[in-house]
Structure formats: structure tokens, C-alpha cells
Amino acid sequence: MRYENYETLKITRNGKILTVAFNRPELRNATNPRMHQELLRVWPEIGQDPETHVVILTGEGKAFSAGGDIAQMKRNLDDRQRWNESMHEAKRILFNMLDCDRPVIGRINGAAVGLGSTVALMCDITIATETAKICDPHVKVGLTAGDGGSVLWPMLAGHARTRLLLLTGETITGRQAADIGLITEAVPADKLDARVNEIAEKIANGATTAIRTTKRALVMSVRAQLEAQMDGHLGLETMSYLSDDHRIAVEAFVDGATPVFTGR
């Protein structure tokens, strides 16, 4: 597998270990339509790659992924066709990750925000630096946390904690995320690569069929939850996209101002 024509993802190989890195470091690896399309494509390709036994998913530069590109959001405020496409893409990205039977290790080297946090939590094993910033701030831009966060966060860390985090859009550190069970582990920044590589090597050299089928078994409950709820959650997010509060939030964010919400 040559993994050609990728621009927003940087793909490298070390033996049986494939590293996929978000590659828009100048924008803290914020997503855009091109990245959505490449994330849709990469997981089926990995699933057909006989050389890859484990994947490390990370970000170039100082962030994992800062989530949605707010400037792009402003340009698309009235482009409902693009919004509907993005909702379909967000759903398919998560399901394509589930369909890929290669274990995925999230290497969270910095901010994992919005869809970035959702993708981080979709990894089979998630290792973050202790100071990494993790949040799903949909409500801060006037949107429903509908692209997977409202399913994954309570499933991993429980409803009581994640109600607070998702209803406020509060940021937590990698250490706090590990302490509440949202991610697998948090380590000092200078230990991140060693720990991720240790786990990757162990999986890469393990019993291939047993590992892949165990992943398939483990994701069945996640798939069931997403299949039952995802369309409804994306519908609620679309409702919030049409609100005045979303427009107010995006315009304020781009202008460096504090949004004054109207409730409409």
C-alpha cells in the first residue's frame, strides 16, 4: 500500500506499524472538507493493507486536532448542502474506524478538541500527555455535541461527569481524562513516544487473528450505541446549526469577541 494523494494526513511506516498524523500544524490540525474526505478513505485502505498490524494516530506539531476550522464554519454558515455533507462524513469517519480491524493507538500530543476529541476517543487505546487539553466545546459555538461526543463521553467516563463537561464545554487535561476513565493513560510529554511505541510493538508482534477478532468483539457495543443514536444526534446538531446562537458564536469567535446569546 502506497497511500498516495494525501495532503492533510501524513502517513509513514515503521515495519508493521503505520503512523497516520493530522497534517495541518499551522492551524493546530483543524479539520476541513479535504481532511474529512481523507479520513473517510484512509481506514478502508488500512484494512486492505497486509503490511499494517497496528496504527498510531496522532497530530503533526503541537496539537492532535483542534476540531472544526472556525473560519471555515463562518464561510459555510449559509451553505446547508455543505453542512449536510459534513454530517454524513462525520458519521462515516467513526464507522470506518470501527470497521478497520487493525488496532488504533491514539497518541495525543496536544489539544484534542471537538471532532478531534471524538476521533481520539474512538481509538482502541488512547495515550495522552498529562498536559494535553481535551474538550468537546460544541455548546460554546452554539452547536449540539452531536457528532459522537454525546455517545462516547458518557460511555467511557459515566453520565454524571460528562454531563458537566459537555453542557459547559469545559476543558480537562490528559491527566484528568485518564483519572475519570475517558482515555487509557496519561504520561509526561517526554515519555509519550516510548509508551506508545511499547504498546504498538507488543500488538504488532502479537497473534494477528486473535488481536483483530478481539477488536471486532470489543467494538460491537460501541457500534450498537452509535447505530442507535448517531442519526438522531446529528439531527439535533443540524437543528442547532440553524439557530441564531450558532451564527452569533461563530462570528464572535472569528472577531475575537465574547458571544452574547439570544436563545434563538
Order of alpha helices (4+ residues) and beta strands (2+ residues): beta-beta-alpha-beta-alpha-alpha-beta-beta-alpha-beta-beta-alpha-alpha-beta-alpha-beta-alpha-alpha-alpha-alpha
